[in-house]
Each structure stands twice: as C-alpha cells, then as structure tokens.
Amino acid sequence: MSERYTNGMRKRREVLGDAHVDKAEAVKTDLDADFQQLIAEGAWGTVWASDGISLRERSMLTLALLAALGNFDEIPMHIRATINTGASKRDVIEAFQHVAIYAGVPRANHALKLAKQTFAEMEGKP
C-alpha cells in the first residue's frame, strides 16, 4: 500500500477510533476494496491529514457539509468522532446554525436531532 494509504488509515483511526475502523475493515470485500482505498488515501490521507486547519475545525466543517448536503447517515459517526477531534457540543451547534442559515432549517433541524441522539448515546442516556 502507498504511504498516503498508511497515513490515511492512521488518521482515520485517530479520528474515528480503532473499533470503528476495525469493524469497517472486517466487512471489506473485493467488491469495495478499491473504494475503501480511495477513501483512505483521499479523505483521510490527504484532506484529514492536512495540517492546514485543526481536527476540531475539520470536524465542524465536515458536520456542516454533511448536514447541508443531506448526507445524514454519516452524522452520528462524525458526532462520535468529536471525542477525538476536540469539537465541543457548542461547536456542533454553531456549525448547524450556519447550515440553517445557508442551506436550510429542515436540514439543520434533522442534523441537530441526530446530534442530540448521538450525544445522549455517548453519555449512556436513553
């Protein structure tokens, strides 16, 4: 594998945690191996590995973009990652307020609902 892949997997583990990455790797098949390599090299080995902005800022941007584009399935994963990125609950709320103004209240509202559920799960609340 390439150095970018290796660095990407390291950054992915740093942000998402070993358990998440191990689970994803365990279900990888020949069908999606190339796609997983693309994600590891492009998203994690290039974008997330860049030192241009902090992991906290990158986390906030990612959550805002996911919400703005309606990619809600990945929001809980990235909320859980805030433990590792340093983004606070307040940071997440601020990001979703931007989404409400610039991309629409319904998307921000749904993202906030997912964030509240995920934070509650993280805190062991029903």
Summary of the structure (lengths in Angstrom):
residues: 126
radius of gyration: 15.0
end to end distance: 42.0
largest distance: 42.7
contacts: 371
relative contact order: 0.13
helix: 78%
strand: 0%
